[in-house]
Amino acid sequence: MGEGTSGDTRPGDEDVLRPEPDRAGQGGPPTVEEPTEFEPSGRFGVPGKPLRRSPFLIGFSGALGVLLAYTVFLGVRNSAGILVLVVIAIFLAVGLHPAVVRLRRWGLPHGLAVAVVTLTLLLLIVGGLLALVPPVVTQSGQFIAHVPGYVEELRRNPTVNDLVERYDVMERVQAAANADTIGRALGGVLGGAQLIFGTLFRALTVLVLTIYFLAYFDKLRDLGYALVPRSRRERVRLIGDEILTRVGAYMVGALAIAVLAGASSFIFALAVGLPYPFALAVVVAVTDLIPQIGATLGAVVVSLVGFATDLPVGVACVVFFVIYQQVENYLIYPKVMRRAVSVNEVAALLAALLGVSLLGVVGALIAIPTVAALQLILREVVLPRQESR
């Protein structure tokens, strides 16, 4: 028999690369599929056959699944605070990732792009704190300095003296100034210090997690897509990338609207002579990031400062914010968000209320992008599947 006949079969022939025919039917160069990052390397042997589905194995697997589900429930309940911080960090990383991509297109390495975005975020946070802390400290110091004068004025007031004598205010104050009251006051001070340090710790945790997610964003995204079956991976990738794009666009749009609100408030505060105009502008910009109620909160704070300054100034603040909120709600917000996310107004309102009830301010921040993602999945996955049945 000659070599190369079709009847010859030798061990290992099935492993030999054969040329694939091209469009003309002729042989071409052999093609080799390169292994992906998530395929097994073969260093640890060949996977065995699946286990038989015996009744014992099915029952044991079900019981183990119930136990595992209960363990996961306990873990989620006990670590709810940390999970909220992780969600915030993921949301910030998704929103900041387009900036990293833009810097990489300009020629910056990935690490340097992440560092630039992180430093910019830190500068914004430090600038906001420097704008807010000095006015609070100054006003508190002025109030403490004027407390003796306020007390002296009250003592000279005959009406106040009559009320003090009638209701035995001094005796009540002396009875309240005992060891238990002092201990509770110290506990309150320690509780306040614990709250401050806890807030700083949570802020630092969110910052570190955000940097980590930004640095490994592409790898984490690819790992998430690799968990999907290969037959559906491409479609999941397209839908997932669209969701990430919408979340990032929403965050950029919300930040632009907040900056515009802060700048407008700063110009108005300078025009009417409000104290600490930059600090008030920062308050308006930060609260404007909260959907539905944020702009109203910022307007209330600035209006109270205006009424404390002068009555006409307070009225001017109310008029300004009423007009500006109408312009923002019906002109600025629709134009900015129309290209980012398209969310039904009723769904956005319900999502914001539900988010506030579940996660507070954090829930309000992530409510609208979450609804946008759910709408995309509903339109592209759920409804077509229902139509095909």
JOFENMO-V489902 format. One record per residue. N is the residue number from 1. BURIAL is b if it has 16 or more other C-alpha atoms within 10 Angstrom, else e. Layout:
N:BURIAL ; N:BURIAL
//
This chain:
1:e ; 2:e ; 3:e ; 4:e ; 5:e ; 6:e ; 7:e ; 8:e ; 9:e ; 10:e ; 11:e ; 12:e ; 13:e ; 14:e ; 15:e ; 16:e ; 17:e ; 18:e ; 19:e ; 20:e ; 21:e ; 22:e ; 23:e ; 24:e ; 25:e ; 26:e ; 27:e ; 28:e ; 29:e ; 30:e ; 31:e ; 32:e ; 33:e ; 34:e ; 35:e ; 36:e ; 37:e ; 38:e ; 39:e ; 40:e ; 41:e ; 42:e ; 43:e ; 44:e ; 45:e ; 46:e ; 47:e ; 48:e ; 49:e ; 50:e ; 51:e ; 52:e ; 53:e ; 54:e ; 55:e ; 56:e ; 57:e ; 58:e ; 59:e ; 60:e ; 61:e ; 62:e ; 63:e ; 64:e ; 65:e ; 66:e ; 67:e ; 68:e ; 69:e ; 70:e ; 71:e ; 72:e ; 73:e ; 74:e ; 75:e ; 76:e ; 77:e ; 78:e ; 79:e ; 80:e ; 81:e ; 82:e ; 83:e ; 84:e ; 85:b ; 86:b ; 87:b ; 88:b ; 89:b ; 90:b ; 91:b ; 92:b ; 93:b ; 94:b ; 95:b ; 96:b ; 97:b ; 98:b ; 99:b ; 100:b ; 101:e ; 102:e ; 103:b ; 104:b ; 105:e ; 106:e ; 107:e ; 108:e ; 109:e ; 110:b ; 111:e ; 112:e ; 113:b ; 114:b ; 115:b ; 116:e ; 117:b ; 118:b ; 119:e ; 120:e ; 121:e ; 122:e ; 123:e ; 124:e ; 125:e ; 126:e ; 127:e ; 128:b ; 129:e ; 130:e ; 131:b ; 132:b ; 133:e ; 134:e ; 135:e ; 136:e ; 137:e ; 138:e ; 139:e ; 140:e ; 141:e ; 142:e ; 143:e ; 144:e ; 145:e ; 146:e ; 147:e ; 148:e ; 149:e ; 150:e ; 151:e ; 152:e ; 153:e ; 154:e ; 155:e ; 156:e ; 157:e ; 158:e ; 159:e ; 160:e ; 161:e ; 162:e ; 163:e ; 164:e ; 165:e ; 166:e ; 167:e ; 168:e ; 169:e ; 170:e ; 171:e ; 172:e ; 173:e ; 174:e ; 175:e ; 176:e ; 177:e ; 178:e ; 179:e ; 180:e ; 181:e ; 182:e ; 183:e ; 184:e ; 185:e ; 186:e ; 187:e ; 188:e ; 189:e ; 190:e ; 191:e ; 192:e ; 193:e ; 194:e ; 195:e ; 196:e ; 197:e ; 198:e ; 199:e ; 200:e ; 201:e ; 202:e ; 203:e ; 204:e ; 205:e ; 206:b ; 207:b ; 208:e ; 209:b ; 210:b ; 211:b ; 212:e ; 213:b ; 214:b ; 215:b ; 216:e ; 217:b ; 218:e ; 219:e ; 220:e ; 221:e ; 222:e ; 223:e ; 224:e ; 225:b ; 226:b ; 227:e ; 228:e ; 229:e ; 230:e ; 231:e ; 232:e ; 233:e ; 234:e ; 235:e ; 236:b ; 237:b ; 238:e ; 239:b ; 240:b ; 241:e ; 242:e ; 243:b ; 244:b ; 245:b ; 246:b ; 247:b ; 248:b ; 249:b ; 250:b ; 251:b ; 252:b ; 253:b ; 254:b ; 255:b ; 256:b ; 257:b ; 258:b ; 259:b ; 260:b ; 261:b ; 262:b ; 263:b ; 264:b ; 265:b ; 266:b ; 267:e ; 268:b ; 269:b ; 270:e ; 271:e ; 272:e ; 273:e ; 274:b ; 275:e ; 276:b ; 277:b ; 278:b ; 279:b ; 280:b ; 281:b ; 282:b ; 283:b ; 284:b ; 285:b ; 286:b ; 287:b ; 288:b ; 289:b ; 290:b ; 291:b ; 292:e ; 293:e ; 294:b ; 295:b ; 296:b ; 297:b ; 298:b ; 299:b ; 300:e ; 301:e ; 302:b ; 303:b ; 304:b ; 305:b ; 306:b ; 307:b ; 308:e ; 309:e ; 310:e ; 311:e ; 312:e ; 313:b ; 314:b ; 315:e ; 316:b ; 317:b ; 318:b ; 319:e ; 320:b ; 321:b ; 322:e ; 323:e ; 324:b ; 325:b ; 326:e ; 327:e ; 328:b ; 329:e ; 330:e ; 331:e ; 332:e ; 333:b ; 334:e ; 335:e ; 336:b ; 337:b ; 338:e ; 339:e ; 340:b ; 341:b ; 342:b ; 343:b ; 344:e ; 345:e ; 346:e ; 347:e ; 348:b ; 349:b ; 350:e ; 351:b ; 352:b ; 353:b ; 354:e ; 355:b ; 356:b ; 357:e ; 358:e ; 359:e ; 360:e ; 361:b ; 362:b ; 363:b ; 364:b ; 365:b ; 366:b ; 367:b ; 368:b ; 369:b ; 370:b ; 371:b ; 372:b ; 373:b ; 374:e ; 375:b ; 376:b ; 377:b ; 378:e ; 379:e ; 380:e ; 381:e ; 382:e ; 383:e ; 384:e ; 385:e ; 386:e ; 387:e ; 388:e ; 389:e
//
